[in-house]
Each structure stands twice: as C-alpha cells, then as structure tokens.
C-alpha cells in the first residue's frame, strides 16, 4: 500500500511517497522532475523493502523551500541527510538518477552514518556536471532574469514534451512531463528555488566527491544504460574503477531515465544489492 506523506525539516517541507516495509530504500531524482520518476521501481520493490521516494527541491517540487534554504549540491545533500534523520532511517540504500546522483555522491563522500550503500543510475559524475549543452544553464541563471527566461518555453506543453524526449525511450504517461514544469511556472517561490539549484551546479562538487570516494570500499552499484548521450558509460566505468566496492551492470534499452525505461530491471538489481530481512 502506498501513502503520500510530508515532513518538515529545517529547510522546509518535503513531500514523499512511501510504500512497503523492510530495509529502507530512499530514491533521489534529478533536475526538474519529481519522485514519480521512481514509481515503477517502488512498485516492484515494495513487497520486500520500505521504499521512500521524495519530491526533492530540484525545481519540480510542489512546496517551495524556505527563502534562506541552501540549494547548492552540498546544501541539497544536507537536506537529504536531514530527511533521513527526521524519519530515523538507518542502513539506508540510497538510489540516485541524473543530477540526483550527483547529490548522492556529495552526501556519501561525507561518509554519513545513516547510508549503508549507494546505487547510481545514469547521472552526473566527475567533470560531467552539468552535462553537455546544460553547462550553459548555470551561467545563464546567474544573469538577472535568466531563470525566468529559462522557464518561459515550458509554458507551452508541446515544448516541454520535446525538451524531455531525449531522456527516455518510453513515452511518459499523459500529463506527467507537463506537471513537472508546472510548479516553477506557477509558483514564484519554486522558481526562486530552481534558480538556486541551477546556479549551484558545478563540476567541482562531483570531482571532490569522486576524489573522496577513490580508494574506498564503499558499497556502490552502478546500474547504467550504455549509449546515453548525456551520461556516457565511460564515466560509470571510471567511477567503478576508482571505488573498490563498486559493481557496474549495463541496462540496455534505456536512456537517462533508467528507472522509468527499465523499472523491473532496475528493481531487480537493487534487490540483489540491498540487504534483505
């Protein structure tokens, strides 16, 4: 049975979906999407695990954070860590995708006591943060009015669908992608948060995290779609070679949104990796 909940932490209110019982798995989505990215994976794991899929403050969140909230990658990592503490979760399997994977790396580099292992699907690593053409976003977001300008095309549903099309091979359910663009388009406080997130994306954070993890034996699973134009598999291979406890599995027939394209396969890999009761 699935439940929509919310909890207050110092930076604001986090809404999340929770399903199942057992060892905890917490999911971290990326930029301009929300926790529904993980719905298929949660559905496949909820018979064995306590699955928690929050809407993190990455631009599509339904409730704006407090005006003084730090939404840089380290700041969002602190929010994730505070969320785990607020729910009193221990030995968590943390699962990240896209820029959410970068947040997970920043957090795990701190060796948090509540995180037992990390699963990364296609995401930012090393100097590939943000990737490709998206490197233009942080400088543009620093220009006065830049974030508003970035958000204007998303007022047109067809443009929104086109913008998200390269990230998934499957067609999203009707209205899902458009709903991801709605909070920043309709709520000035969420747009403010989106600006903070966009301005904070910088490769120094993922490079520092990779350096901290290099040579460690931290349990790491990389469940990666080869052929992704934004997150080439060479970055997963590089991280796997650096972290002694890493295992890399390839998940074909998927683009960046691996948990959306291949939820059953992602769930199976997580179930094999995470501790069972």
N, C-alpha and C positions, 0 to 999 in steps of 0.2 A: 504494500500500500504506500502511495506517495503522498507527501504532505508539503505544502508551501508554508515556509516559516520566515521569520525575520528576527534579527538580534542586533542590539545596539552595542557598538564598541566605541572607543574614544573618538574615532574619526567620523562616525556617523552610523547609519543603519544599513545592514547588509541583508538582503532578501535571498533565500536559498530554497532549493528543493531537496528534500530528504526522503530516502526510500530504503527499506530493508533493515536488517540487523546483522551484527557480526563485526569483524575487524573494520575499522573506518577507512574509507577512501574519499579523499577530497579532490575535486576537479577544479582546474584553473583554466578558463577560456582566455581568448586574446582580445585584441583591439576591436572595438565596435561590434562585438557580438555579446551574447549572454549565456547563462548556464544551460539553456536549452540545446546548445551545441552537443551536449553530452547525453541527451535523453535516451538515445538508443543503447548507449553503453551502460547507463544506470539501469535501464530496464533489464538488461542481460545479466547484471551482477547482483541485483537487489535480493535474490534468493539466498545469497551467501554472505553478503557484505553490507555494512552500513554505508550507503552512498550519499554524499553530500555535494550538491552542485550549486554553488552560489552564483549570483549575478554580481561579479566584481566591478568596481568603479573604473571601467575601461572604456566608457563612452556610450554604452547602450544600457546602463544601469537605470532601474526605474526610480530610485530615490537618490537625490544628489547628496554628496558628502558635505560635511561642514566646510565653510569657506576657507578655514585655515588648514584643511587636510593636506598632507604631503602626498602627492600622487606621482612622484617620480618612481622609477623602478624600485629603489630601496624603500621608499615610502609605502608602496603597494605591498611589497614583501612584508613590511611591518604590519599592514592591515591583515594579510593572510595569517601571519603568526598570531596576531591578536584574536582573530576569529577562531583559530584552533584552541587557544586558551579559553576563550569565552564559552566554548562548547565542551571544554575539558576533555579534548581528544588527545590520545597518546598513541605512539607507534603508528602514525598515520602513513598511508600510502598516498603520496601527493602526485597528481597527474596533470600535466600541462600541455597546452597546444598553442601554436602561434606565439604572440608576444606574452601570453600567459606562461609559456615555457621559459621565457627569459626571466619572468618574475620568480618562478620556481627555482631556477638556478641561483639567482641572487639570494633567495632565502636559504637554500640548502648550503650555500657557501658559508653561512654563519654557523653551521652545524646545530640547527635548532633541536632541542631535546624532544620535541613532540613529533618530528618527522623521522620515520624509520627507513623510508626508501622513496625513490623518485622514478616516475615514468614520464618520459618525454616523447610526444609525437612531434610531427614536423613543427619546428619553432626556431626562433632567433637564437643563435649561438655565436660566440667569438666576435669577429668584426661584422657579422651579418645581422646587425641590429640598428635601425630597421633595415629590411632587405630591399635590394634593387631600387626601383623607382620611388619607393616610400622613404628613401633617405631625404627626399625633398620636403617631407612633411614637417619635421621639427623646425627647420629654419623659417618656413612659411608661417608656422604657428606662433613664432616669436614676433612677427610683424603685426602692428596694431590692426585689428580687424581681420587678421589672417584666418583665425579659426572659424569665424562666421563665413568667410569666403569659401573655406573648405567644405562647410556644411551645406551650402546653397544647392549644389547639384542633387543632394539627397532628398530634396523636396519633391523630386519627380520619381515616382515609383519605378518606372522603366530604367532610369539611370541607375538607381540603387541596385536593381537586379543585375544589370550589366556589370556594375562595379564588383559585385561579389562572385560573378560567374567563374572566374579563373580559380577560385579557391576550392571548388567541389566538383566532382564528376556527376554526382546525383543532383537532380533538380530539387531544391528545397520545397517544403510544403508551402502552399499558397499563403502569402502574407508574412512569413517568418522573417525574411530578409528586410522587408519594409518596416517591420516592427522593431528591428534592431536600430534603424535610423531614426525612429520616432522620438525617443527621449531627448537627444541633443537638438533635434529640430524644434521641439515644442517647449522645452524647459531651459531657460537661460542658465540656471544653476548647473544643470547637467552639461550644457555647452561649455561652461566655465571649467568643469572638471575635465572634459575632453581636451580642452586647451592645455591644461596642466599635464595630462598624460602624454599628449603629442609632443610638447616641448621637452619632456623628460627622456624620451627615447634616445639612447646614446650607446654606442658600442663599448664605451669604457666600462659599463656595468657588466656586460656579458663577458668581456675579456677578463675583468677582475674575478668574476665568478669562476670562469674556466681555470684561471691560474690557481685559485684557491683549491679547486677540486682535483687538479692534476696531481697524480701520485697517490691519491686517497683510495680507499677501498669502499667508498660509499656505494650502497646498492643502487644501481642505475639500470633501468631498461629503456632502450631507445626503440620505439615502435614506429618505424619511419616508412613513408611512401617514397619509393625511388621515382625520379623523373619530375619532382616538384620544381617548378620554375622559380619559386621564391626561396625555398629552403632545400638546396641540393643535398643529396645524401652524403656528399663528401664532408659536410660539417658534422653529421652524425658519426661518421667513421672517425673523424678527428677526435671528437669528444670521447667516443668509446675507447680509443687508443690511449687517451690521457687518464681516464678514470679506471683504476684497477678492478673495480667491482662491476664494470659495465658489460651489458649484453645488447647487441644490436640485432633486431629482427626486421626484415623488409616486408612491407604490407603493400602489395600491388593493387592496381585498380582504384587508386585514390589520388586526390590532390592534397592541398594543405590541410583541409578539414578532415583528417583521417577518421576521427570519431564519428563524423557524420556520414562519410562514404562507406566505412567498413566497421560499423559498431560491434558486430558479433566477433569479428576477428580481434579488434582492439580489446574487447572484454575478455576474450579467451586468453590473450597474452597477459593482461593484468591479473586475472585469476590464477594463472600459473606462477606469477611473480610474487603476488601478495601473500601474506600468511593466512592460513585458514584456521578455523576454530578447531 
